[in-house]
Amino acid sequence: MKITTTIPVLMMAPCGITCAACYAHVRKKNPCPGCRSLEAGRPGYCDRCKIKNCADGRGIDLCFQCSDFPCALVKHIDKRYRTSYQISLIENGLRARAVGVEQHLREEQTQWTCAECGGTVSLHNKTCSECGRSLS
């Protein structure tokens, strides 16, 4: 899958994950439309996500919009993502708050686009969805 246009704001999950670079979105079979998408095809865990449900319950789209950011839920997933994927979701939220979601996603698009073929690199396994090149 190639990101051919600017990443839509709905492709930023409440927690700070860039859904456009998530392994579930870039897979060839049944790609996920994103955590905040209203389209069918989201994995069940998106609907059960405590963070997404918390944001919905507070009437916000993204966790960084909350006065409690970063809360214990976000700190927990941030620790897991920093350890497993070398990505800070808290830093993503802070960056999006500082420069705007659109600019943050333009920066993310640059980071997660394969320099070899223009495919999307999964933030989870650092592998291009098109050419299979590993960026690890």
Secondary structure as the mmCIF struct_conf table of DSSP 4:
data_model
#
loop_
_struct_conf.conf_type_id
_struct_conf.id
_struct_conf.beg_label_comp_id
_struct_conf.beg_label_asym_id
_struct_conf.beg_label_seq_id
_struct_conf.end_label_comp_id
_struct_conf.end_label_asym_id
_struct_conf.end_label_seq_id
STRN STRN1 LYS A 2 LYS A 2
BEND BEND1 THR A 5 THR A 5
HELX_LH_PP_P HELX_LH_PP_P1 THR A 6 PRO A 8
HELX_RH_3T_P HELX_RH_3T_P1 VAL A 9 MET A 11
STRN STRN2 MET A 12 MET A 12
TURN_TY1_P TURN_TY1_P1 PRO A 14 CYS A 15
BEND BEND2 GLY A 16 GLY A 16
STRN STRN3 THR A 18 THR A 18
HELX_RH_3T_P HELX_RH_3T_P2 CYS A 19 ALA A 21
BEND BEND3 CYS A 22 CYS A 22
HELX_RH_AL_P HELX_RH_AL_P1 TYR A 23 VAL A 26
BEND BEND4 LYS A 28 ASN A 30
TURN_TY1_P TURN_TY1_P2 CYS A 35 ARG A 36
BEND BEND5 GLU A 39 GLU A 39
TURN_TY1_P TURN_TY1_P3 ALA A 40 GLY A 41
HELX_RH_AL_P HELX_RH_AL_P2 GLY A 44 ARG A 48
HELX_RH_AL_P HELX_RH_AL_P3 LYS A 50 ARG A 58
TURN_TY1_P TURN_TY1_P4 GLY A 59 GLY A 59
BEND BEND6 ASP A 61 LEU A 62
HELX_RH_3T_P HELX_RH_3T_P3 CYS A 63 GLN A 65
BEND BEND7 CYS A 66 CYS A 66
TURN_TY1_P TURN_TY1_P5 SER A 67 ASP A 68
BEND BEND8 PRO A 70 PRO A 70
HELX_RH_AL_P HELX_RH_AL_P4 ALA A 72 TYR A 85
BEND BEND9 GLN A 86 GLN A 86
HELX_RH_AL_P HELX_RH_AL_P5 LEU A 89 VAL A 99
HELX_RH_AL_P HELX_RH_AL_P6 VAL A 101 GLN A 111
TURN_TY1_P TURN_TY1_P6 TRP A 112 TRP A 112
STRN STRN4 THR A 113 THR A 113
TURN_TY1_P TURN_TY1_P7 ALA A 115 CYS A 117
STRN STRN5 GLY A 119 VAL A 121
HELX_LH_PP_P HELX_LH_PP_P2 SER A 122 SER A 122
TURN_TY1_P TURN_TY1_P8 LEU A 123 ASN A 125
STRN STRN6 THR A 127 CYS A 128
TURN_TY1_P TURN_TY1_P9 SER A 129 CYS A 131
STRN STRN7 SER A 134 SER A 134
#
